[in-house]
Amino acid sequence: MTLVMILAWLVGIEHLGIMVLEMWASPKQQAKAFSLSVDYTKQPEARVSMANQGIYNGMLGLFVIATTWLFTGTAQLQVWALLLLFVIVVAFYGGLTVGKKVWIMQLLPAVLAEGAVLAVWLG
């Protein structure tokens, strides 16, 4: 169970980090992190859109971590399984649309965490 918690927390922390980049990083930092042009990340509409996306990533990350205290036993594993499935679906789509780097940075940790959750829950 400790491995499950560590892997889930890593996914949660990663999404909190993504939130910070999307909401508060400079346009130059955002362009580098997300393989975008600085001209694009300087646009007010892009900044608003990224901040909006950031709040979703942050809340997802926060809830993955908060699951540690909000649920116990099977319910905890079920919630982690659901949240990690969300991350897997979004990261898979991100890899198709943004770049394959997303598959390494977001999809792989989520798949490993999901596998650990399912192994404990169903095993």
C-alpha positions as CSV (number, residue, x, y, z in Angstrom):
1,M,0.0,0.0,0.0
2,T,2.9,2.3,0.6
3,L,4.1,2.0,-3.0
4,V,0.5,2.9,-4.2
5,M,0.5,6.0,-2.0
6,I,4.0,7.1,-3.2
7,L,3.1,6.6,-6.9
8,A,-0.3,8.4,-6.5
9,W,1.4,11.2,-4.7
10,L,4.0,11.6,-7.4
11,V,1.1,12.0,-10.0
12,G,-0.6,14.5,-7.7
13,I,2.5,16.5,-7.1
14,E,3.2,16.6,-10.8
15,H,-0.2,18.0,-11.5
16,L,0.3,20.7,-8.9
17,G,3.5,21.6,-10.6
18,I,1.8,21.7,-14.0
19,M,-0.8,24.1,-12.3
20,V,2.0,26.4,-11.2
21,L,3.4,26.5,-14.7
22,E,0.1,27.0,-16.3
23,M,-1.1,29.7,-13.9
24,W,1.9,31.6,-12.8
25,A,4.9,30.9,-14.9
26,S,6.2,33.6,-17.3
27,P,5.3,33.3,-20.9
28,K,8.9,32.3,-21.6
29,Q,8.8,29.5,-19.0
30,Q,5.5,28.3,-20.3
31,A,6.7,28.3,-23.9
32,K,9.7,26.2,-22.9
33,A,7.7,23.8,-20.6
34,F,4.9,23.2,-23.1
35,S,6.9,23.5,-26.4
36,L,4.9,26.6,-27.5
37,S,6.1,29.8,-29.0
38,V,6.6,32.7,-26.7
39,D,4.5,34.8,-29.0
40,Y,1.6,32.5,-28.3
41,T,2.1,32.3,-24.6
42,K,2.2,36.1,-24.4
43,Q,-1.3,36.4,-25.8
44,P,-3.9,37.4,-23.2
45,E,-6.3,34.8,-24.4
46,A,-3.7,32.1,-24.2
47,R,-2.7,33.1,-20.7
48,V,-6.4,33.0,-19.6
49,S,-6.8,29.6,-21.2
50,M,-3.7,28.2,-19.7
51,A,-4.7,29.5,-16.2
52,N,-8.1,27.9,-16.6
53,Q,-6.4,24.6,-17.6
54,G,-4.1,25.0,-14.6
55,I,-6.8,25.2,-12.1
56,Y,-8.2,21.8,-13.4
57,N,-4.7,20.3,-13.1
58,G,-4.2,21.7,-9.6
59,M,-7.6,20.5,-8.3
60,L,-6.9,17.0,-9.8
61,G,-3.5,16.9,-8.2
62,L,-4.9,18.1,-4.9
63,F,-7.6,15.5,-4.9
64,V,-5.2,12.7,-5.7
65,I,-3.2,13.7,-2.7
66,A,-6.2,14.4,-0.5
67,T,-7.6,10.9,-1.2
68,T,-4.9,9.8,1.3
69,W,-6.9,11.4,4.1
70,L,-10.5,11.5,2.8
71,F,-10.9,7.8,2.1
72,T,-9.7,4.5,3.5
73,G,-9.6,0.9,2.4
74,T,-11.3,-0.1,-0.8
75,A,-13.0,3.3,-1.2
76,Q,-9.5,4.9,-1.3
77,L,-8.3,2.5,-3.9
78,Q,-11.4,3.0,-6.0
79,V,-11.1,6.8,-5.9
80,W,-7.4,6.6,-6.8
81,A,-8.2,4.2,-9.7
82,L,-10.8,6.6,-11.0
83,L,-8.6,9.8,-10.7
84,L,-5.6,8.0,-12.3
85,L,-7.8,6.8,-15.1
86,F,-8.8,10.4,-15.8
87,V,-5.1,11.3,-15.9
88,I,-4.3,8.4,-18.2
89,V,-7.1,9.4,-20.7
90,V,-6.1,13.0,-20.7
91,A,-2.3,12.2,-21.0
92,F,-3.0,9.8,-23.8
93,Y,-4.8,12.5,-25.7
94,G,-2.2,15.1,-24.8
95,G,0.5,12.8,-26.3
96,L,-1.5,12.6,-29.5
97,T,-2.1,16.3,-29.8
98,V,0.7,18.1,-28.0
99,G,3.6,15.7,-28.3
100,K,4.9,12.3,-27.2
101,K,6.8,14.0,-24.3
102,V,3.4,14.0,-22.5
103,W,3.4,10.2,-22.7
104,I,6.7,10.0,-20.8
105,M,6.0,12.8,-18.3
106,Q,2.4,12.3,-17.5
107,L,1.1,9.0,-19.0
108,L,3.8,6.7,-17.7
109,P,3.7,7.7,-14.0
110,A,-0.1,7.5,-14.1
111,V,-0.1,4.1,-15.7
112,L,2.4,2.8,-13.1
113,A,0.3,4.3,-10.3
114,E,-2.9,2.8,-11.7
115,G,-1.2,-0.6,-12.1
116,A,-0.1,-0.5,-8.4
117,V,-3.6,0.6,-7.3
118,L,-5.3,-2.2,-9.3
119,A,-2.8,-4.8,-8.1
120,V,-3.6,-4.0,-4.5
121,W,-7.3,-3.5,-5.0
122,L,-7.9,-6.6,-7.1
123,G,-5.1,-8.7,-5.9
